Amino acid sequence: MDQKSLSEYLKSKEKEVLNMNKAELLKELKKTEAQKSLLKKELHALEKEIHDHQQATKRIQSELQKYKRLPYIVCTISEILK
């Protein structure tokens, strides 16, 4: 698939739109709105996934902090028992 720069894509799309009749424009508009809706859903799903990963990261960091303190707690308890 040939990759175009955004400006090239917009120029070619502008030429297409200028040559369309009303029915073709309406069809293109519906297609674009459907694509927009799909992209919004995808964006929402990605935002949720990011949020979930951030929450998991916070939870893991909290667990790591517990494990970092554990040796000190064990050491303190062993000193108390001596």
C-alpha positions as CSV (number, residue, x, y, z in Angstrom):
1,M,0.0,0.0,0.0
2,D,1.4,3.4,-1.0
3,Q,1.8,5.8,1.9
4,K,0.9,9.4,1.2
5,S,1.7,12.4,3.4
6,L,-1.3,14.0,5.0
7,S,-1.1,17.1,2.7
8,E,-1.0,14.9,-0.4
9,Y,-4.0,12.9,0.9
10,L,-6.0,16.0,1.6
11,K,-5.2,17.5,-1.8
12,S,-6.3,14.3,-3.6
13,K,-9.4,14.1,-1.4
14,E,-10.3,17.7,-2.1
15,K,-10.1,17.0,-5.8
16,E,-12.4,14.0,-5.4
17,V,-14.9,16.0,-3.4
18,L,-15.0,18.9,-5.9
19,N,-15.9,16.4,-8.6
20,M,-18.7,14.7,-6.7
21,N,-22.4,15.2,-7.2
22,K,-24.9,15.6,-4.3
23,A,-25.6,11.9,-3.9
24,E,-21.9,11.0,-3.9
25,L,-21.2,13.7,-1.3
26,L,-24.0,12.3,0.9
27,K,-22.6,8.8,0.6
28,E,-19.1,10.0,1.4
29,L,-20.4,12.0,4.3
30,K,-22.1,8.9,5.8
31,K,-19.0,6.9,5.2
32,T,-16.9,9.5,7.0
33,E,-19.3,9.7,9.9
34,A,-19.2,5.9,10.3
35,Q,-15.4,6.0,10.3
36,K,-15.5,8.8,12.8
37,S,-17.8,6.8,15.1
38,L,-15.6,3.8,14.8
39,L,-12.5,5.8,15.6
40,K,-14.2,7.3,18.7
41,K,-15.1,3.8,19.9
42,E,-11.5,2.7,19.4
43,L,-10.2,5.8,21.2
44,H,-12.5,5.2,24.1
45,A,-11.4,1.6,24.3
46,L,-7.7,2.6,24.3
47,E,-8.3,5.2,27.0
48,K,-9.9,2.6,29.1
49,E,-7.0,0.2,28.5
50,I,-4.5,3.0,29.5
51,H,-6.5,3.6,32.7
52,D,-6.6,-0.1,33.5
53,H,-2.8,-0.3,33.0
54,Q,-2.2,2.7,35.1
55,Q,-4.3,1.2,37.9
56,A,-2.4,-2.1,37.6
57,T,0.9,-0.2,37.8
58,K,-0.2,1.6,40.9
59,R,-1.3,-1.7,42.5
60,I,2.0,-3.4,41.6
61,Q,4.0,-0.4,43.0
62,S,2.1,-0.6,46.2
63,E,2.8,-4.4,46.4
64,L,6.5,-3.7,45.8
65,Q,6.6,-1.2,48.6
66,K,5.2,-3.8,51.0
67,Y,7.9,-6.3,49.9
68,K,10.6,-3.6,50.4
69,R,9.5,-3.1,54.0
70,L,9.1,-6.9,54.7
71,P,12.9,-7.5,55.4
72,Y,12.9,-4.6,57.9
73,I,9.9,-6.0,59.7
74,V,11.4,-9.5,59.9
75,C,14.7,-8.1,61.1
76,T,12.9,-6.0,63.8
77,I,10.8,-9.0,64.9
78,S,13.9,-11.2,65.2
79,E,15.7,-8.6,67.3
80,I,12.7,-8.4,69.6
81,L,12.6,-12.1,70.0
82,K,16.3,-12.2,70.9
